Amino acid sequence: MDHSLLLSSIAKHVTLDKAEEEYLVSLLHYKKARRKQFVLEEGDVSSKIVFVTSGCLRSYAVDKNGTEHVLQFAPSGWWIVDMRSYITGEPARLNIDAIEDTGYLFFHKADFEELNLKVPKFERFNRILGQNAIATYQHRQIDNAIFAAMERYANFCQLYPSLIKTLPQKQVASYIGVTPEFLSKMLNTQIVK
């Protein structure tokens, strides 16, 4: 199992010594998900924190009409979790599945909590990650409230530059809050201009 991407991601924010890195690595698990395979299904309890090493995962909710609403894409180097379920132990409201064949590392909840207790620098890393996630979430909410679809699409392209050419338009449309037909028409109109 290759954990170098995770360690380099952590090293951008905190410096772990060799013993701390070895302890962290000893708690990691590795798994692969095939395209469309679930990592978490709505109704299950989220009991692990996931870090994507290859491929891409997405989290989404399904409304009563069966429409998917994408909350997050997690390409290589990103974290993903149903945080509310993870924290409270309540059934997940989100689904997390693989958009393509995906490799990921994960911590079980008890191991993750122990790691935070035993390695304070890792707890600091998690605080930074959490703050960044909250800031991103707030900006997305503001974008959804005040920006037109084309501006939301431009922001999506900036946030996920590696995905814009590989994701199905249906999923991009879901993320920015429009129908696939509207997104297609909007993009075709922009090309013509």
Backbone torsions as a table, in degrees:
resi	resn	phi	psi	omega
1	MET	NA	127.5	-179.9
2	ASP	-92.9	119.9	-178.5
3	HIS	-114.8	11.7	-176.5
4	SER	-64.7	-36.8	179.1
5	LEU	-63.0	-41.9	178.3
6	LEU	-64.2	-47.0	-179.0
7	LEU	-63.5	-37.8	178.0
8	SER	-70.3	-32.0	175.9
9	SER	-64.8	-42.6	178.6
10	ILE	-66.6	-40.4	-176.9
11	ALA	-64.7	-17.0	175.9
12	LYS	-68.3	-19.2	-174.9
13	HIS	-120.3	-34.1	179.6
14	VAL	-143.3	157.2	178.8
15	THR	-109.3	113.1	177.0
16	LEU	-92.4	142.9	173.7
17	ASP	-79.9	174.6	-174.7
18	LYS	-59.9	-42.9	-179.1
19	ALA	-64.8	-39.6	178.7
20	GLU	-66.3	-40.9	177.0
21	GLU	-62.6	-45.0	-179.5
22	GLU	-62.9	-40.1	177.9
23	TYR	-64.2	-46.0	178.2
24	LEU	-57.2	-49.4	-178.4
25	VAL	-61.5	-34.1	-179.6
26	SER	-65.6	-20.3	-178.9
27	LEU	-94.1	-8.8	-176.8
28	LEU	-78.9	150.0	172.2
29	HIS	-126.3	152.7	-180.0
30	TYR	-122.2	142.6	178.1
31	LYS	-150.0	157.6	174.2
32	LYS	-117.0	145.5	174.5
33	ALA	-123.7	131.5	174.8
34	ARG	-76.9	160.1	177.8
35	ARG	-49.7	131.8	179.6
36	LYS	73.1	2.6	177.8
37	GLN	-80.4	139.1	-179.6
38	PHE	-79.6	139.6	168.2
39	VAL	-97.4	-32.2	176.0
40	LEU	-148.5	134.4	175.9
41	GLU	-111.4	144.3	175.7
42	GLU	-50.8	134.8	-179.6
43	GLY	99.3	-25.2	175.0
44	ASP	-81.6	165.2	176.9
45	VAL	-96.2	130.4	178.7
46	SER	-75.4	113.1	-175.2
47	SER	-121.9	13.1	178.6
48	LYS	-147.0	151.6	175.4
49	ILE	-101.4	129.2	-170.9
50	VAL	-113.4	135.6	174.9
51	PHE	-122.5	121.2	-175.2
52	VAL	-82.0	128.6	178.9
53	THR	-103.9	-24.6	176.3
54	SER	-158.1	152.9	-178.8
55	GLY	81.8	-151.0	-176.8
56	CYS	-159.0	134.3	173.0
57	LEU	-109.4	163.4	173.4
58	ARG	-140.7	151.7	172.9
59	SER	-115.1	141.7	-177.9
60	TYR	-158.3	157.8	174.1
61	ALA	-115.1	154.4	179.4
62	VAL	-117.0	127.0	-179.7
63	ASP	-82.5	179.1	-174.6
64	LYS	-66.0	-16.3	177.4
65	ASN	-92.3	0.6	-179.8
66	GLY	86.3	8.9	179.7
67	THR	-83.2	132.5	178.4
68	GLU	-85.2	139.0	176.9
69	HIS	-123.3	105.3	-175.4
70	VAL	-76.7	126.9	177.7
71	LEU	-96.6	-37.6	-174.6
72	GLN	-153.4	145.9	165.3
73	PHE	-109.0	142.5	178.1
74	ALA	-126.7	89.1	173.9
75	PRO	-75.4	-178.5	179.3
76	SER	-52.5	129.0	179.0
77	GLY	95.6	1.1	-178.5
78	TRP	-109.5	155.6	175.1
79	TRP	-99.6	154.7	176.5
80	ILE	-153.7	142.0	-179.6
81	VAL	-168.3	153.1	166.4
82	ASP	-87.4	94.7	-170.0
83	MET	-62.4	-40.6	-178.9
84	ARG	-62.7	-47.1	178.9
85	SER	-62.6	-41.6	-179.6
86	TYR	-61.1	-44.1	-176.8
87	ILE	-74.1	-44.7	-172.2
88	THR	-92.5	-20.7	-174.7
89	GLY	80.2	6.2	177.1
90	GLU	-76.7	159.2	176.8
91	PRO	-58.0	142.5	-179.4
92	ALA	-67.3	143.2	172.3
93	ARG	-99.7	-12.0	-179.4
94	LEU	-103.2	152.9	165.9
95	ASN	-104.6	144.1	171.3
96	ILE	-126.9	121.4	178.7
97	ASP	-138.7	171.5	-177.0
98	ALA	-91.2	128.7	175.2
99	ILE	-77.6	-30.7	177.7
100	GLU	-146.1	171.5	177.1
101	ASP	-54.0	129.4	-169.5
102	THR	-136.6	137.9	171.3
103	GLY	-106.2	140.5	179.6
104	TYR	-148.5	150.4	172.7
105	LEU	-100.2	151.9	175.8
106	PHE	-151.7	155.2	173.3
107	PHE	-110.7	135.3	167.5
108	HIS	-70.5	151.3	-173.9
109	LYS	-54.7	-47.5	-177.6
110	ALA	-62.1	-40.5	178.8
111	ASP	-66.7	-40.3	179.8
112	PHE	-63.2	-43.2	178.3
113	GLU	-64.6	-41.7	178.6
114	GLU	-64.1	-41.2	178.5
115	LEU	-59.9	-42.8	178.8
116	ASN	-63.8	-34.6	178.5
117	LEU	-72.8	-42.6	-174.1
118	LYS	-83.8	-22.0	-179.0
119	VAL	-126.7	86.6	-177.8
120	PRO	-55.3	-30.8	178.2
121	LYS	-64.1	-33.6	178.3
122	PHE	-70.4	-36.3	175.8
123	GLU	-62.7	-38.8	176.3
124	ARG	-62.6	-42.9	176.7
125	PHE	-56.8	-44.0	-179.9
126	ASN	-65.6	-36.0	177.0
127	ARG	-63.0	-45.6	179.0
128	ILE	-61.3	-45.5	179.0
129	LEU	-61.3	-42.9	179.0
130	GLY	-63.9	-42.4	178.4
131	GLN	-63.1	-42.3	178.5
132	ASN	-63.9	-39.4	179.3
133	ALA	-64.9	-42.3	178.8
134	ILE	-63.9	-43.6	179.3
135	ALA	-61.6	-43.8	178.5
136	THR	-62.9	-43.1	179.0
137	TYR	-61.8	-44.7	179.5
138	GLN	-61.3	-43.6	-179.8
139	HIS	-65.7	-36.3	177.5
140	ARG	-65.2	-41.1	178.0
141	GLN	-62.7	-42.2	177.8
142	ILE	-63.5	-45.8	179.0
143	ASP	-56.8	-45.1	-179.0
144	ASN	-64.3	-31.2	-177.8
145	ALA	-81.2	-35.1	-170.6
146	ILE	-117.0	-14.8	-176.0
147	PHE	-99.4	148.1	172.8
148	ALA	-72.0	165.2	-176.4
149	ALA	-56.7	-40.0	-178.9
150	MET	-64.3	-37.8	177.2
151	GLU	-68.0	-39.3	176.9
152	ARG	-64.3	-37.9	177.1
153	TYR	-64.1	-43.5	178.7
154	ALA	-61.3	-41.4	177.5
155	ASN	-64.3	-39.3	176.7
156	PHE	-60.1	-45.6	179.8
157	CYS	-60.1	-36.2	179.4
158	GLN	-72.1	-39.2	-178.6
159	LEU	-73.5	-38.5	-175.2
160	TYR	-124.0	59.7	-175.5
161	PRO	-61.0	-30.5	-178.2
162	SER	-77.3	-13.6	-175.1
163	LEU	-100.9	-19.5	-169.1
164	ILE	-59.3	-32.3	-179.6
165	LYS	-90.5	-11.6	-175.9
166	THR	-106.5	-22.9	-178.0
167	LEU	-79.5	145.1	171.8
168	PRO	-64.1	142.0	-179.6
169	GLN	-56.9	-30.3	-179.9
170	LYS	-58.9	-40.8	-178.8
171	GLN	-75.3	-36.3	175.9
172	VAL	-63.9	-44.6	179.1
173	ALA	-59.0	-44.2	179.5
174	SER	-60.4	-41.7	-179.2
175	TYR	-63.7	-41.7	-176.9
176	ILE	-89.0	-2.5	172.7
177	GLY	84.2	33.7	175.7
178	VAL	-131.9	169.3	175.7
179	THR	-78.6	155.9	176.6
180	PRO	-59.1	-35.6	179.6
181	GLU	-64.6	-43.6	179.0
182	PHE	-63.4	-43.6	179.7
183	LEU	-61.2	-44.9	180.0
184	SER	-60.4	-45.9	179.6
185	LYS	-63.8	-42.7	-179.5
186	MET	-61.9	-45.1	-178.6
187	LEU	-68.3	-38.5	178.3
188	ASN	-65.7	-37.0	177.6
189	THR	-64.8	-40.5	179.6
190	GLN	-65.7	-37.5	-179.7
191	ILE	-66.1	-39.6	-178.3
192	VAL	-66.1	-36.2	-177.2
193	LYS	-65.0	NA	NA
